[in-house]
Amino acid sequence: MCWNSLSVVVYSVVFCALLDFGPSRVLADEPSYEGNTTVRDGDPFKITCRVSMFQVIKWQKDGRTLVTGEHYNISEEVTSDNMFVSTITANSASSMHSGAYRCTTQYNKFHVLYVVTAQVTIKANYDYGDKYKIGEYKSKLTLICNIEGTQDPKYIWKWFKGDNQITTDSEDPHHIDVTGNTLVVNRFVENDAGQYTCSLFASNNSPIDKKVFNVVLKPYMKLPKTATFIEGEKMELECIVYGVPTPEVSWTFENMTLVPSEHIKFLPNKKNISNAILVLDPITMQNRGNFICSGKNSVVFEPVHSAASYVRIKDKMAALWPFLGICAEVIVLCLVIFIYEKKRNKAEFEESDTDQGPET
């Protein structure tokens, strides 16, 4: 009878304990990890493991048991929801800290830490400064990121434009080609300008380093080789302009800079680029010569010049002189024909008089 009473008491205590901890505390949950996945050589790192109270904390790295000592610090605490939280830290990471960590041997769930050596940095082929790359219109543009130091063959390169990853264009493979640490734009145009990023990842897809390119389009200026206008009329000469950022356009005539006046005006083109169209109204013979348009922007400070366009000016009476010449030729020809016919008729008449006999 006494034994039965003791059993009831024991079962009651166990039952109350189960009610207190709840069913999820009886069955051990898988551990959850938080902390660094990538750390530079010499920087501190921390990995935190959260497990139920029914598990035994036993830190391991790559299968080897870890203890608090020279290379690691291990701490444990119990949270208000009856969970174990164990943290492993190191003040200065080194290559020996790279590996797969787990806080309990009951599960094979790991937390992988990758230590990047201080020598692994990326060097980009900038044109100047620490971010700018200059592309020329319809020319090839090459972006290259090189690693300074030992390169792990497991490293992964990824390229982005803005937030979108770039891959070789399957629809037009001749436009953009991505191969490892190199990106090539075979025919660079305005839409290709923007912010590009080369990112280096470890084999576990954790980021190591990256470089950002601010790619701009060098101003491109073009004029027709020649143009012909009639004196006294309005001349409009448009400069074909490409560039990112938008270029500032200026004009010169025979090495003389043109400025707005009553006779000279500048208009925007269809892309709303200021001064892209030069207007001379009216145009005179003094305006015959070479015109050049130039452009620069906030990145390319040295002006880029177009080839010279030679403007010819025709006299407004130029079309009348050929007409008058043709009329004079017709009149002279008619006079010649008239005189010739008159002389021929007179000769025939005289011959008819001499041919008449005495009887007539």
C-alpha positions as a Python dict, from the first residue, in 0.01 Angstrom:
ca = {
    (1, 'M'): (0, 0, 0),
    (2, 'C'): (286, 231, 88),
    (3, 'W'): (462, 147, -241),
    (4, 'N'): (153, 231, -439),
    (5, 'S'): (127, 571, -264),
    (6, 'L'): (490, 649, -343),
    (7, 'S'): (435, 558, -709),
    (8, 'V'): (141, 792, -729),
    (9, 'V'): (352, 1076, -588),
    (10, 'V'): (637, 1012, -836),
    (11, 'Y'): (403, 994, -1133),
    (12, 'S'): (232, 1316, -1017),
    (13, 'V'): (564, 1501, -999),
    (14, 'V'): (667, 1380, -1346),
    (15, 'F'): (329, 1472, -1488),
    (16, 'C'): (349, 1824, -1344),
    (17, 'A'): (700, 1865, -1482),
    (18, 'L'): (582, 1762, -1826),
    (19, 'L'): (298, 2012, -1807),
    (20, 'D'): (544, 2283, -1704),
    (21, 'F'): (797, 2224, -1982),
    (22, 'G'): (547, 2132, -2253),
    (23, 'P'): (572, 1856, -2515),
    (24, 'S'): (827, 2043, -2721),
    (25, 'R'): (1075, 2033, -2434),
    (26, 'V'): (1064, 1653, -2403),
    (27, 'L'): (1158, 1594, -2763),
    (28, 'A'): (1487, 1772, -2834),
    (29, 'D'): (1468, 2022, -3121),
    (30, 'E'): (1741, 2065, -3380),
    (31, 'P'): (1989, 2335, -3284),
    (32, 'S'): (1964, 2676, -3450),
    (33, 'Y'): (2275, 2882, -3528),
    (34, 'E'): (2344, 3251, -3566),
    (35, 'G'): (2663, 3442, -3630),
    (36, 'N'): (2938, 3505, -3881),
    (37, 'T'): (2966, 3295, -4193),
    (38, 'T'): (3259, 3493, -4335),
    (39, 'V'): (3520, 3687, -4140),
    (40, 'R'): (3843, 3854, -4239),
    (41, 'D'): (4171, 3737, -4099),
    (42, 'G'): (4235, 3916, -3767),
    (43, 'D'): (3874, 4021, -3705),
    (44, 'P'): (3665, 3882, -3415),
    (45, 'F'): (3378, 3643, -3476),
    (46, 'K'): (3091, 3488, -3283),
    (47, 'I'): (2871, 3181, -3336),
    (48, 'T'): (2565, 3126, -3120),
    (49, 'C'): (2384, 2793, -3080),
    (50, 'R'): (2034, 2761, -2935),
    (51, 'V'): (1919, 2415, -2815),
    (52, 'S'): (1667, 2267, -2576),
    (53, 'M'): (1760, 2185, -2218),
    (54, 'F'): (1738, 1814, -2296),
    (55, 'Q'): (2055, 1828, -2507),
    (56, 'V'): (2418, 1832, -2403),
    (57, 'I'): (2634, 2119, -2525),
    (58, 'K'): (2952, 1987, -2682),
    (59, 'W'): (3119, 2214, -2938),
    (60, 'Q'): (3308, 2056, -3225),
    (61, 'K'): (3486, 2188, -3536),
    (62, 'D'): (3531, 1945, -3820),
    (63, 'G'): (3467, 1659, -3574),
    (64, 'R'): (3717, 1774, -3311),
    (65, 'T'): (3599, 1878, -2966),
    (66, 'L'): (3657, 2242, -2868),
    (67, 'V'): (3715, 2377, -2518),
    (68, 'T'): (3762, 2724, -2375),
    (69, 'G'): (4125, 2816, -2404),
    (70, 'E'): (4373, 3011, -2611),
    (71, 'H'): (4185, 2998, -2942),
    (72, 'Y'): (3819, 3006, -2829),
    (73, 'N'): (3591, 3134, -2557),
    (74, 'I'): (3277, 2932, -2487),
    (75, 'S'): (2988, 3057, -2274),
    (76, 'E'): (2648, 2912, -2182),
    (77, 'E'): (2327, 3051, -2040),
    (78, 'V'): (1967, 2946, -1988),
    (79, 'T'): (1696, 3168, -2131),
    (80, 'S'): (1359, 3248, -1978),
    (81, 'D'): (1193, 2996, -2210),
    (82, 'N'): (1412, 2715, -2073),
    (83, 'M'): (1652, 2696, -2368),
    (84, 'F'): (2029, 2659, -2365),
    (85, 'V'): (2219, 2932, -2552),
    (86, 'S'): (2586, 2864, -2604),
    (87, 'T'): (2824, 3108, -2773),
    (88, 'I'): (3172, 3047, -2908),
    (89, 'T'): (3388, 3351, -2979),
    (90, 'A'): (3741, 3440, -3086),
    (91, 'N'): (3908, 3780, -3071),
    (92, 'S'): (4124, 3732, -3378),
    (93, 'A'): (4023, 3498, -3659),
    (94, 'S'): (4284, 3301, -3851),
    (95, 'S'): (4283, 3028, -4112),
    (96, 'M'): (4265, 2763, -3837),
    (97, 'H'): (3916, 2891, -3745),
    (98, 'S'): (3771, 2803, -4086),
    (99, 'G'): (3549, 2497, -4072),
    (100, 'A'): (3213, 2341, -3983),
    (101, 'Y'): (3096, 2404, -3625),
    (102, 'R'): (2828, 2222, -3428),
    (103, 'C'): (2727, 2256, -3063),
    (104, 'T'): (2580, 1910, -3009),
    (105, 'T'): (2666, 1567, -3139),
    (106, 'Q'): (2301, 1457, -3142),
    (107, 'Y'): (2241, 1625, -3477),
    (108, 'N'): (2450, 1676, -3791),
    (109, 'K'): (2341, 2037, -3838),
    (110, 'F'): (2648, 2257, -3889),
    (111, 'H'): (2739, 2622, -3906),
    (112, 'V'): (3018, 2687, -4157),
    (113, 'L'): (3266, 2970, -4099),
    (114, 'Y'): (3505, 3087, -4371),
    (115, 'V'): (3805, 3301, -4276),
    (116, 'V'): (3927, 3524, -4556),
    (117, 'T'): (4297, 3600, -4542),
    (118, 'A'): (4385, 3969, -4528),
    (119, 'Q'): (4575, 3943, -4858),
    (120, 'V'): (4260, 3854, -5054),
    (121, 'T'): (4138, 4184, -5198),
    (122, 'I'): (4001, 4279, -5537),
    (123, 'K'): (4166, 4524, -5774),
    (124, 'A'): (3951, 4665, -6056),
    (125, 'N'): (4069, 4812, -6388),
    (126, 'Y'): (3931, 5161, -6327),
    (127, 'D'): (4020, 5432, -6578),
    (128, 'Y'): (4070, 5688, -6303),
    (129, 'G'): (3977, 5739, -5941),
    (130, 'D'): (3844, 5449, -5739),
    (131, 'K'): (3520, 5387, -5926),
    (132, 'Y'): (3499, 5527, -6281),
    (133, 'K'): (3521, 5333, -6606),
    (134, 'I'): (3487, 5520, -6938),
    (135, 'G'): (3317, 5354, -7235),
    (136, 'E'): (3329, 5484, -7592),
    (137, 'Y'): (3025, 5478, -7818),
    (138, 'K'): (2985, 5152, -8016),
    (139, 'S'): (3328, 5031, -7898),
    (140, 'K'): (3428, 4736, -7681),
    (141, 'L'): (3425, 4787, -7304),
    (142, 'T'): (3604, 4543, -7071),
    (143, 'L'): (3561, 4529, -6692),
    (144, 'I'): (3814, 4316, -6503),
    (145, 'C'): (3843, 4232, -6133),
    (146, 'N'): (4168, 4068, -6020),
    (147, 'I'): (4254, 3915, -5684),
    (148, 'E'): (4562, 4045, -5511),
    (149, 'G'): (4695, 3740, -5332),
    (150, 'T'): (4637, 3368, -5351),
    (151, 'Q'): (4318, 3276, -5533),
    (152, 'D'): (4125, 2975, -5410),
    (153, 'P'): (3995, 2768, -5705),
    (154, 'K'): (3665, 2738, -5519),
    (155, 'Y'): (3601, 3112, -5539),
    (156, 'I'): (3293, 3216, -5737),
    (157, 'W'): (3263, 3541, -5938),
    (158, 'K'): (2928, 3710, -5994),
    (159, 'W'): (2852, 4030, -6188),
    (160, 'F'): (2564, 4269, -6123),
    (161, 'K'): (2421, 4578, -6289),
    (162, 'G'): (2234, 4757, -6015),
    (163, 'D'): (2066, 4476, -5822),
    (164, 'N'): (2032, 4241, -6119),
    (165, 'Q'): (2284, 3964, -6182),
    (166, 'I'): (2439, 3966, -6529),
    (167, 'T'): (2498, 3654, -6732),
    (168, 'T'): (2598, 3608, -7094),
    (169, 'D'): (2301, 3723, -7301),
    (170, 'S'): (2161, 3411, -7467),
    (171, 'E'): (1950, 3617, -7709),
    (172, 'D'): (2244, 3833, -7814),
    (173, 'P'): (2568, 3665, -7697),
    (174, 'H'): (2771, 3911, -7903),
    (175, 'H'): (2655, 4205, -7688),
    (176, 'I'): (2754, 4107, -7331),
    (177, 'D'): (2990, 3823, -7242),
    (178, 'V'): (3062, 3723, -6880),
    (179, 'T'): (3355, 3491, -6808),
    (180, 'G'): (3467, 3458, -6447),
    (181, 'N'): (3628, 3783, -6335),
    (182, 'T'): (3578, 3955, -6676),
    (183, 'L'): (3276, 4125, -6828),
    (184, 'V'): (3285, 4245, -7191),
    (185, 'V'): (3034, 4473, -7361),
    (186, 'N'): (3116, 4431, -7729),
    (187, 'R'): (2922, 4732, -7858),
    (188, 'F'): (2880, 4990, -7584),
    (189, 'V'): (2580, 5224, -7614),
    (190, 'E'): (2390, 5459, -7383),
    (191, 'N'): (2174, 5185, -7225),
    (192, 'D'): (2488, 5002, -7112),
    (193, 'A'): (2599, 5286, -6884),
    (194, 'G'): (2533, 5244, -6512),
    (195, 'Q'): (2667, 5087, -6194),
    (196, 'Y'): (2834, 4746, -6228),
    (197, 'T'): (2959, 4528, -5941),
    (198, 'C'): (3196, 4233, -5944),
    (199, 'S'): (3146, 4021, -5631),
    (200, 'L'): (3366, 3739, -5502),
    (201, 'F'): (3202, 3453, -5314),
    (202, 'A'): (3335, 3154, -5124),
    (203, 'S'): (3230, 2802, -5215),
    (204, 'N'): (2949, 2822, -4956),
    (205, 'N'): (2815, 3130, -5140),
    (206, 'S'): (2919, 3368, -4863),
    (207, 'P'): (3051, 3708, -4985),
    (208, 'I'): (3422, 3782, -4960),
    (209, 'D'): (3478, 4115, -5134),
    (210, 'K'): (3340, 4329, -5416),
    (211, 'K'): (3425, 4627, -5635),
    (212, 'V'): (3183, 4878, -5786),
    (213, 'F'): (3226, 5033, -6132),
    (214, 'N'): (3050, 5356, -6223),
    (215, 'V'): (3048, 5310, -6600),
    (216, 'V'): (2990, 5626, -6805),
    (217, 'L'): (2964, 5687, -7178),
    (218, 'K'): (3227, 5926, -7310),
    (219, 'P'): (3066, 6209, -7511),
    (220, 'Y'): (3029, 6124, -7879),
    (221, 'M'): (2983, 6416, -8119),
    (222, 'K'): (2913, 6396, -8493),
    (223, 'L'): (2834, 6645, -8772),
    (224, 'P'): (2777, 6595, -9146),
    (225, 'K'): (3095, 6638, -9350),
    (226, 'T'): (2942, 6913, -9560),
    (227, 'A'): (2622, 7117, -9569),
    (228, 'T'): (2491, 7369, -9825),
    (229, 'F'): (2258, 7661, -9757),
    (230, 'I'): (2130, 7960, -9956),
    (231, 'E'): (2230, 8309, -9854),
    (232, 'G'): (1964, 8493, -9660),
    (233, 'E'): (1782, 8180, -9543),
    (234, 'K'): (1788, 8013, -9197),
    (235, 'M'): (2057, 7755, -9128),
    (236, 'E'): (1994, 7470, -8879),
    (237, 'L'): (2292, 7243, -8815),
    (238, 'E'): (2235, 6954, -8571),
    (239, 'C'): (2513, 6783, -8377),
    (240, 'I'): (2450, 6412, -8311),
    (241, 'V'): (2522, 6372, -7938),
    (242, 'Y'): (2557, 6066, -7715),
    (243, 'G'): (2687, 6054, -7360),
    (244, 'V'): (2614, 5955, -6999),
    (245, 'P'): (2599, 6181, -6799),
    (246, 'T'): (2441, 6414, -7055),
    (247, 'P'): (2713, 6627, -7221),
    (248, 'E'): (2726, 7005, -7230),
    (249, 'V'): (2745, 7108, -7597),
    (250, 'S'): (2938, 7407, -7734),
    (251, 'W'): (3011, 7529, -8089),
    (252, 'T'): (3307, 7685, -8268),
    (253, 'F'): (3340, 7843, -8613),
    (254, 'E'): (3691, 7864, -8756),
    (255, 'N'): (3838, 7833, -8401),
    (256, 'M'): (3604, 8104, -8270),
    (257, 'T'): (3360, 8008, -7992),
    (258, 'L'): (2999, 8089, -8079),
    (259, 'V'): (2772, 8252, -7822),
    (260, 'P'): (2400, 8336, -7846),
    (261, 'S'): (2315, 8662, -8020),
    (262, 'E'): (2050, 8812, -8243),
    (263, 'H'): (2202, 8626, -8534),
    (264, 'I'): (2305, 8302, -8349),
    (265, 'K'): (2073, 8077, -8148),
    (266, 'F'): (2098, 7730, -7990),
    (267, 'L'): (1811, 7479, -7961),
    (268, 'P'): (1772, 7141, -7784),
    (269, 'N'): (1736, 6823, -7991),
    (270, 'K'): (1471, 6550, -7959),
    (271, 'K'): (1654, 6404, -7656),
    (272, 'N'): (1634, 6748, -7492),
    (273, 'I'): (2012, 6798, -7500),
    (274, 'S'): (2071, 7170, -7478),
    (275, 'N'): (2260, 7352, -7758),
    (276, 'A'): (2257, 7044, -7982),
    (277, 'I'): (2118, 7246, -8276),
    (278, 'L'): (2292, 7558, -8408),
    (279, 'V'): (2069, 7816, -8579),
    (280, 'L'): (2199, 8104, -8792),
    (281, 'D'): (1922, 8331, -8913),
    (282, 'P'): (1984, 8472, -9167),
    (283, 'I'): (2298, 8306, -9296),
    (284, 'T'): (2545, 8519, -9489),
    (285, 'M'): (2852, 8467, -9701),
    (286, 'Q'): (3066, 8537, -9394),
    (287, 'N'): (2933, 8216, -9239),
    (288, 'R'): (3098, 7996, -9499),
    (289, 'G'): (3358, 7773, -9332),
    (290, 'N'): (3420, 7493, -9078),
    (291, 'F'): (3187, 7437, -8783),
    (292, 'I'): (3272, 7205, -8490),
    (293, 'C'): (3056, 7092, -8197),
    (294, 'S'): (3217, 6982, -7868),
    (295, 'G'): (3092, 6807, -7554),
    (296, 'K'): (3199, 6738, -7196),
    (297, 'N'): (3020, 6615, -6883),
    (298, 'S'): (3066, 6589, -6508),
    (299, 'V'): (3302, 6290, -6545),
    (300, 'V'): (3487, 6362, -6871),
    (301, 'F'): (3614, 6716, -6820),
    (302, 'E'): (3828, 6734, -7136),
    (303, 'P'): (3601, 6837, -7427),
    (304, 'V'): (3544, 6585, -7705),
    (305, 'H'): (3526, 6741, -8052),
    (306, 'S'): (3340, 6634, -8362),
    (307, 'A'): (3500, 6631, -8705),
    (308, 'A'): (3466, 6965, -8886),
    (309, 'S'): (3161, 7026, -9101),
    (310, 'Y'): (3223, 7256, -9398),
    (311, 'V'): (2925, 7480, -9468),
    (312, 'R'): (2882, 7616, -9821),
    (313, 'I'): (2676, 7929, -9887),
    (314, 'K'): (2510, 7977, -10225),
    (315, 'D'): (2416, 8318, -10367),
    (316, 'K'): (2039, 8358, -10349),
    (317, 'M'): (2051, 8450, -10721),
    (318, 'A'): (2255, 8142, -10797),
    (319, 'A'): (1958, 7957, -10942),
    (320, 'L'): (1868, 8253, -11169),
    (321, 'W'): (2197, 8266, -11359),
    (322, 'P'): (2172, 7916, -11509),
    (323, 'F'): (1814, 7992, -11612),
    (324, 'L'): (1917, 8315, -11781),
    (325, 'G'): (2204, 8133, -11953),
    (326, 'I'): (1968, 7869, -12087),
    (327, 'C'): (1729, 8137, -12211),
    (328, 'A'): (2015, 8319, -12388),
    (329, 'E'): (2127, 7996, -12554),
    (330, 'V'): (1774, 7930, -12680),
    (331, 'I'): (1742, 8285, -12817),
    (332, 'V'): (2076, 8267, -12995),
    (333, 'L'): (1989, 7927, -13140),
    (334, 'C'): (1654, 8057, -13266),
    (335, 'L'): (1825, 8359, -13427),
    (336, 'V'): (2077, 8135, -13599),
    (337, 'I'): (1801, 7910, -13733),
    (338, 'F'): (1594, 8211, -13846),
    (339, 'I'): (1886, 8374, -14031),
    (340, 'Y'): (1989, 8048, -14188),
    (341, 'E'): (1634, 7977, -14316),
    (342, 'K'): (1599, 8329, -14450),
    (343, 'K'): (1921, 8305, -14650),
    (344, 'R'): (1830, 7962, -14782),
    (345, 'N'): (1488, 8082, -14906),
    (346, 'K'): (1647, 8382, -15081),
    (347, 'A'): (1898, 8160, -15262),
    (348, 'E'): (1622, 7928, -15386),
    (349, 'F'): (1424, 8226, -15516),
    (350, 'E'): (1721, 8363, -15717),
    (351, 'E'): (1788, 8023, -15870),
    (352, 'S'): (1427, 7998, -15986),
    (353, 'D'): (1462, 8334, -16169),
    (354, 'T'): (1771, 8233, -16366),
    (355, 'D'): (1621, 7898, -16470),
    (356, 'Q'): (1329, 8063, -16674),
    (357, 'G'): (1363, 8029, -17067),
    (358, 'P'): (1320, 8301, -17341),
    (359, 'E'): (975, 8173, -17424),
    (360, 'T'): (867, 8229, -17068),
}
